[in-house]
Amino acid sequence: MRAKAGTRRVGCEMPGGREQGSGSHARKGIFVRHAAFWAAVVGLAVVFCATTAWAQPAEGTSSAEPVGTAGKLFDHFVVKGGVITWFILIPLSVATLALVIEHSVSIRRKTLIPAGTVQPLQEHLRAKRYVDAVKLAAGDPSMLGYVVQTAMNEATYGFAAMERAIEEAIEERAARLYRKIEYLNVIGSVSPMIGLFGTVYGLIRVFATISAAGGIPEPARMADDISIALVTTFWGLLVAIPALSVFALFRNRIELLSAECALTCERLLACLRPGYVEPAAASGRPAAS
């Protein structure tokens, strides 16, 4: 208990470690938001420039001249989609890609449960160098470092309090990660609605064209309006399906890594349990007798 009390005092004297970790996460969150924003802006600019270039025929050529396969695909699936596709759905697809890349880097075992932190923590705790263990955990912004530091701050109140601290810290960090990936769920849920809005808008234009013509209008004019209705639905589904699929993937990964982090912390702090016996000593005791 003397060692535990000392650990408690160390944890109370070092609030800067947790502030450093939280500050690192805050800066990382700001960076991610800026990256997603600028990715959407760049995607919007690219789509606008490409649409302008492909929509206008080159000098000296007739607009009736056939274009290549790539030009036809771009015309059918981008240009025909109208402003709803250009300025909403395609930027959403770029933002989804940016979020997927960031989450793939930040939500993984190497980042949340770094092996380079587990081994030194185990060595410090088994050698009863509790001050060094708290310093190492406080300087590590990962989920593992935060949970270990939170648990050791409760060492004065017994091992049961440390176990409760582990559970609460895991839940806190997991909830933060769930909120982080919720943007993918929002994009996946809203994109089909935006596509449906484009479908309704295109159909309204079709009937408006029929009404203005006083009968059956030119097929080319109707084709443009029908293209808006179909292309916006296409892009809405194209954005929603990957976004929801990746959201489910990251949600399962968070659950798995949270459980693994809890088990890792319990194994690391098992040496502070009352009556704990080193595995090597326990296995060598029968041999010695």
JOVEN-V753703 format. One record per residue. N is the residue number from 1. RES is the residue in one small letter. PSI is psi as a letter, one per 40 degrees, with the letter a starting at -180 (NA if undefined). BURIAL is # if it has 16 or more other C-alpha atoms within 10 Angstrom, else .. Layout:
BEGIN
n=[N N]
res=[RES RES]
psi=[PSI PSI]
burial=[BURIAL BURIAL]
END
This chain:
BEGIN
n=[1 2 3 4 5 6 7 8 9 10 11 12 13 14 15 16 17 18 19 20 21 22 23 24 25 26 27 28 29 30 31 32 33 34 35 36 37 38 39 40 41 42 43 44 45 46 47 48 49 50 51 52 53 54 55 56 57 58 59 60 61 62 63 64 65 66 67 68 69 70 71 72 73 74 75 76 77 78 79 80 81 82 83 84 85 86 87 88 89 90 91 92 93 94 95 96 97 98 99 100 101 102 103 104 105 106 107 108 109 110 111 112 113 114 115 116 117 118 119 120 121 122 123 124 125 126 127 128 129 130 131 132 133 134 135 136 137 138 139 140 141 142 143 144 145 146 147 148 149 150 151 152 153 154 155 156 157 158 159 160 161 162 163 164 165 166 167 168 169 170 171 172 173 174 175 176 177 178 179 180 181 182 183 184 185 186 187 188 189 190 191 192 193 194 195 196 197 198 199 200 201 202 203 204 205 206 207 208 209 210 211 212 213 214 215 216 217 218 219 220 221 222 223 224 225 226 227 228 229 230 231 232 233 234 235 236 237 238 239 240 241 242 243 244 245 246 247 248 249 250 251 252 253 254 255 256 257 258 259 260 261 262 263 264 265 266 267 268 269 270 271 272 273 274 275 276 277 278 279 280 281 282 283 284 285 286 287 288 289]
res=[m r a k a g t r r v g c e m p g g r e q g s g s h a r k g i f v r h a a f w a a v v g l a v v f c a t t a w a q p a e g t s s a e p v g t a g k l f d h f v v k g g v i t w f i l i p l s v a t l a l v i e h s v s i r r k t l i p a g t v q p l q e h l r a k r y v d a v k l a a g d p s m l g y v v q t a m n e a t y g f a a m e r a i e e a i e e r a a r l y r k i e y l n v i g s v s p m i g l f g t v y g l i r v f a t i s a a g g i p e p a r m a d d i s i a l v t t f w g l l v a i p a l s v f a l f r n r i e l l s a e c a l t c e r l l a c l r p g y v e p a a a s g r p a a s]
psi=[d d d d d d d d d d d d e g e d d d d d d d d d d d d d d d d d d d d d d d d d d d d d d d d d d d d d d d d h i i h e i i e e i i i i d d d d d d d d e c d e e a d d d d e d d d d d d d d d d d d d d d d d d d g i d d d d g h d e d d d d d d d d d d e f g d d d d d d d d d e h e i d d d d d d d d d d e e d d e i d d d d d d d d d d d d d d d d d d d d d d e d d d d d d d d d d d d d d d d d d d d d d d d d d d d d d d e f a h a h d d d d d d d d d d d d d d d d d d d d d d d d d d d d d d d d d d d d d d d d d d d d d d d d d d e d e e h h e h h h d d d d d e d d d d NA]
burial=[. . . # # . # # # # # . . . . . # # . . # . . . . . . . . . . # . . # # # . # # # . # # . . # . . . # . . # . . . . . . . . . . . . . . . . . . . # # . # # # # # # . # # # # # # # # # # # # # # # # # . . # . . . # . # . . # # # . . # # . . # # . # # # . # . # # # # # # # # # # # # # # # # # # # # # # # # # # # . # # . # # # . # # # . # # . . # # . . # # . . # . # # # . # # # # # # # # # # # # # # # # # . # # . . # # . . . . . . . . . . . # . # # # # # # # # # # # # # # # # # # # # # . # # . . # # . . # . . # # . # # # . # # # . # # # # # . . . . . . . . . . . . . . . . .]
END
